[in-house]
Amino acid sequence: MSRTRRQRAVVYLGLSAGLVLVVGPFLWTALSSVKPEREIRRDPPTFWPETFTLDNFAELFQRVDIGTAFVNSLLIALVLVATNLLFCSMVGYAFAKLSFRGKNLAFGLVLVQLAIPAIVLMVPQFVLIARLGMVNTFLGIILPAVVAPIGVFMMRQFISDLPDELIDAARVDGAREFRIFFTIIMPLCGPALATLGLITFLSSWNNFLWPAVVAQSESMYTLPVALNILNGNEGTHYNLLVAGSVVVIAPILFLFVFLQRFFIQGIATTGLK
């Protein structure tokens, strides 16, 4: 075997191993969701289901109000995607193409925000939300995340690479900044917007801690919070947990399949290589 073929074989072997490590847990969860609980708890465990059943999903929908939780998660995620796409793009455009006093300091504060763990800000955020009377409301869950620092950074990096000549020509023609932003900048930011939208949707969809703190009633629960009900005094129902995990993961997988081309392109062009 030639050296080139050996190198190619090593690369394919490494990629195959990485694929197994990445896809393996998802495949295991999907297969376990159609097994009875006794088979899930078997030692040694089985990979392919010996007994195929959909009773896990039926029982899941009986025990947990999945419909309400799904709608809550979808509503919150869509609102956060819309606000982040708009406001992060606006702020990113200002940092990338406008000149104003304190610009470098403000952008430095955005970068500092990226380094601060979200858990550190949770207590002051909850105190603020409680004083505003927004506990157990959608607004209380949404408000702290309407503008994400990572989104501002991504959009600033992408817009910085757009040619200044387009903006200068529009200004010469008498266009205002808002018109320049909506008619010139936004149409050129498709890959970055798709990437930011997917990241924001994924972050909101999987967020557990903040909705669990703010939501005080089952009618306000999101999917991750609603599934936590299964960890009750009766013990852990692994068959229901894996079925619930499939319900949570499925929309993300479909979304990524449709947007993967834009996601990869956006990551490659926003300084996140």
C-alpha positions as CSV (number, residue, x, y, z in Angstrom):
1,M,0.0,0.0,0.0
2,S,1.4,3.4,-1.0
3,R,2.0,6.1,1.6
4,T,-0.8,8.2,0.2
5,R,-3.3,5.4,0.6
6,R,-2.1,4.7,4.2
7,Q,-2.5,8.3,5.1
8,R,-6.0,8.4,3.5
9,A,-6.9,5.2,5.4
10,V,-5.8,6.7,8.7
11,V,-7.9,9.8,8.0
12,Y,-11.0,7.8,7.1
13,L,-10.4,5.6,10.2
14,G,-10.2,8.7,12.4
15,L,-13.3,10.3,10.8
16,S,-15.2,7.1,11.3
17,A,-14.3,6.9,14.9
18,G,-15.3,10.5,15.4
19,L,-18.6,9.8,13.6
20,V,-19.3,6.9,16.0
21,L,-18.6,9.0,19.0
22,V,-20.9,11.8,17.9
23,V,-23.7,9.8,16.4
24,G,-23.6,6.9,18.8
25,P,-25.3,8.6,21.8
26,F,-28.1,9.9,19.6
27,L,-28.7,6.5,18.0
28,W,-28.6,4.8,21.4
29,T,-31.2,7.2,22.7
30,A,-33.5,6.8,19.6
31,L,-33.3,3.0,19.9
32,S,-33.8,3.0,23.7
33,S,-37.0,5.1,23.3
34,V,-38.7,2.1,21.6
35,K,-37.6,-0.5,24.2
36,P,-39.6,-1.4,27.3
37,E,-37.9,-0.2,30.6
38,R,-36.9,-3.7,31.7
39,E,-34.8,-4.1,28.5
40,I,-33.2,-0.6,29.0
41,R,-32.2,-1.7,32.6
42,R,-30.9,-5.1,31.4
43,D,-27.2,-5.9,32.2
44,P,-25.5,-6.2,29.8
45,P,-27.6,-3.8,27.8
46,T,-29.0,-4.5,24.3
47,F,-28.3,-2.2,21.4
48,W,-31.1,-3.2,18.9
49,P,-34.5,-3.5,20.6
50,E,-35.6,-7.1,21.2
51,T,-39.1,-5.8,21.9
52,F,-40.3,-2.9,19.8
53,T,-42.9,-0.7,21.5
54,L,-44.3,2.8,21.3
55,D,-45.9,2.6,24.8
56,N,-43.1,4.9,26.1
57,F,-44.3,7.8,24.0
58,A,-48.0,7.1,24.9
59,E,-47.2,7.0,28.6
60,L,-45.0,10.1,28.3
61,F,-47.9,12.1,26.8
62,Q,-50.2,10.9,29.6
63,R,-47.8,11.8,32.4
64,V,-46.5,15.2,31.1
65,D,-48.3,17.9,29.2
66,I,-46.0,17.7,26.3
67,G,-48.2,19.7,24.0
68,T,-48.2,22.8,26.2
69,A,-44.5,22.5,27.0
70,F,-43.7,22.1,23.2
71,V,-45.7,25.2,22.4
72,N,-44.0,27.2,25.2
73,S,-40.6,26.1,24.1
74,L,-41.3,26.9,20.4
75,L,-42.8,30.3,21.2
76,I,-39.9,31.3,23.4
77,A,-37.3,30.1,20.9
78,L,-38.9,31.8,18.0
79,V,-39.2,35.1,19.8
80,L,-35.6,34.9,20.9
81,V,-34.4,34.1,17.4
82,A,-36.3,37.1,16.0
83,T,-35.0,39.5,18.7
84,N,-31.4,38.3,18.4
85,L,-31.4,38.4,14.6
86,L,-32.6,42.0,14.7
87,F,-30.8,43.5,17.7
88,C,-27.6,41.6,17.3
89,S,-27.4,42.7,13.7
90,M,-28.1,46.3,14.6
91,V,-25.4,46.4,17.3
92,G,-23.0,44.4,15.1
93,Y,-23.5,46.9,12.3
94,A,-22.8,49.8,14.7
95,F,-19.6,48.3,15.9
96,A,-18.5,47.3,12.4
97,K,-19.3,50.3,10.3
98,L,-20.2,53.4,12.5
99,S,-17.9,55.7,14.4
100,F,-19.0,57.0,17.8
101,R,-17.4,57.9,21.1
102,G,-16.8,54.9,23.4
103,K,-17.1,52.4,20.6
104,N,-14.0,50.3,21.6
105,L,-14.9,50.4,25.3
106,A,-18.5,49.2,24.5
107,F,-17.2,46.4,22.3
108,G,-14.7,45.4,25.0
109,L,-17.6,45.1,27.5
110,V,-19.3,42.8,25.0
111,L,-16.2,40.6,24.9
112,V,-16.0,40.6,28.7
113,Q,-19.6,39.4,28.8
114,L,-18.6,36.4,26.8
115,A,-16.2,35.4,29.5
116,I,-18.7,35.6,32.4
117,P,-20.5,32.3,33.1
118,A,-24.3,32.7,32.8
119,I,-24.7,31.1,36.3
120,V,-23.0,34.1,37.8
121,L,-25.6,36.5,36.5
122,M,-28.6,34.3,37.4
123,V,-29.2,35.6,40.9
124,P,-29.2,39.4,40.0
125,Q,-31.2,38.7,36.9
126,F,-33.9,36.8,39.0
127,V,-34.0,39.6,41.5
128,L,-34.5,42.1,38.7
129,I,-37.2,40.0,37.1
130,A,-39.0,39.5,40.5
131,R,-39.0,43.2,41.2
132,L,-40.5,43.9,37.8
133,G,-43.2,41.4,38.5
134,M,-42.3,39.1,35.6
135,V,-41.9,35.8,37.5
136,N,-43.9,33.0,35.9
137,T,-44.3,34.9,32.7
138,F,-43.0,34.5,29.2
139,L,-41.5,37.9,29.3
140,G,-39.5,37.0,32.4
141,I,-38.0,33.9,30.6
142,I,-37.3,35.8,27.4
143,L,-36.1,39.2,28.5
144,P,-32.5,38.3,29.8
145,A,-31.7,36.7,26.4
146,V,-33.1,39.1,23.8
147,V,-29.6,40.1,22.8
148,A,-26.8,37.6,23.2
149,P,-23.1,38.8,23.3
150,I,-22.0,35.9,21.1
151,G,-24.6,37.1,18.5
152,V,-23.2,40.7,18.6
153,F,-19.7,39.4,18.2
154,M,-20.6,37.1,15.3
155,M,-22.6,39.8,13.4
156,R,-19.8,42.4,14.0
157,Q,-17.2,40.0,12.5
158,F,-19.3,39.2,9.5
159,I,-20.4,42.8,8.7
160,S,-16.8,44.0,9.1
161,D,-15.9,42.0,6.0
162,L,-18.6,43.7,3.9
163,P,-17.2,46.4,1.5
164,D,-17.4,50.0,2.8
165,E,-18.0,51.2,-0.8
166,L,-21.6,49.8,-0.7
167,I,-22.4,51.9,2.4
168,D,-20.6,55.0,1.1
169,A,-22.5,54.8,-2.2
170,A,-25.8,54.5,-0.4
171,R,-25.0,57.5,1.8
172,V,-24.0,59.6,-1.3
173,D,-27.5,58.7,-2.7
174,G,-29.0,60.1,0.5
175,A,-29.9,56.8,2.2
176,R,-30.3,56.9,6.0
177,E,-28.6,54.4,8.3
178,F,-31.8,52.4,8.9
179,R,-32.4,52.1,5.1
180,I,-28.8,51.1,4.6
181,F,-29.1,48.5,7.3
182,F,-32.3,46.9,6.1
183,T,-31.8,47.1,2.3
184,I,-28.1,46.6,2.0
185,I,-26.6,45.0,5.1
186,M,-29.3,42.5,6.1
187,P,-29.7,40.9,2.6
188,L,-25.9,40.3,2.6
189,C,-25.8,38.6,6.0
190,G,-27.7,35.4,5.1
191,P,-25.1,32.9,6.3
192,A,-24.4,34.8,9.5
193,L,-28.1,35.2,10.3
194,A,-28.8,31.5,9.6
195,T,-25.9,30.5,12.0
196,L,-27.0,32.9,14.7
197,G,-30.6,31.8,14.3
198,L,-29.7,28.2,14.7
199,I,-27.4,28.8,17.7
200,T,-30.1,30.9,19.4
201,F,-32.8,28.4,18.7
202,L,-30.7,25.6,20.0
203,S,-29.7,27.5,23.2
204,S,-33.3,28.4,24.0
205,W,-34.7,25.0,23.1
206,N,-32.3,23.2,25.4
207,N,-32.2,25.8,28.2
208,F,-33.3,24.3,31.5
209,L,-32.0,26.2,34.5
210,W,-33.4,29.7,33.8
211,P,-36.9,28.6,32.8
212,A,-37.0,26.2,35.8
213,V,-36.2,29.2,38.1
214,V,-38.7,31.6,36.5
215,A,-41.6,29.3,35.6
216,Q,-43.6,28.6,38.7
217,S,-46.5,26.6,37.2
218,E,-46.8,23.7,34.8
219,S,-48.6,25.8,32.2
220,M,-45.3,27.8,31.8
221,Y,-42.9,24.9,31.7
222,T,-40.7,24.4,28.6
223,L,-39.9,20.9,27.4
224,P,-36.7,20.4,29.5
225,V,-38.4,21.6,32.6
226,A,-41.5,19.5,32.0
227,L,-39.4,16.4,31.5
228,N,-37.8,17.0,34.9
229,I,-41.2,15.9,36.4
230,L,-40.2,12.4,35.5
231,N,-37.4,12.5,38.1
232,G,-39.9,12.4,41.0
233,N,-40.3,10.4,44.2
234,E,-41.3,7.3,42.3
235,G,-37.8,7.0,40.9
236,T,-36.3,7.6,37.5
237,H,-38.3,6.3,34.5
238,Y,-35.5,5.8,32.0
239,N,-37.9,4.7,29.2
240,L,-39.9,7.9,29.5
241,L,-36.7,10.1,29.8
242,V,-35.3,8.7,26.5
243,A,-38.6,9.1,24.8
244,G,-38.8,12.7,26.0
245,S,-35.2,13.2,24.8
246,V,-36.2,12.1,21.3
247,V,-39.1,14.6,21.4
248,V,-36.7,17.4,22.4
249,I,-33.9,16.4,19.9
250,A,-36.0,15.8,16.8
251,P,-36.8,19.4,15.9
252,I,-33.2,20.4,16.3
253,L,-32.0,17.7,14.0
254,F,-34.5,18.6,11.3
255,L,-33.6,22.3,11.7
256,F,-29.9,21.6,11.3
257,V,-30.4,19.4,8.3
258,F,-32.2,22.2,6.5
259,L,-29.7,24.9,7.6
260,Q,-26.4,23.1,7.7
261,R,-25.1,24.7,4.5
262,F,-25.7,28.2,5.9
263,F,-24.5,27.2,9.3
264,I,-21.1,25.9,8.0
265,Q,-20.7,28.9,5.8
266,G,-21.6,31.3,8.5
267,I,-19.1,29.7,11.0
268,A,-16.3,29.9,8.4
269,T,-16.9,33.6,7.8
270,T,-17.5,35.1,11.2
271,G,-14.2,34.7,12.9
272,L,-15.1,31.5,14.7
273,K,-12.8,29.2,12.8
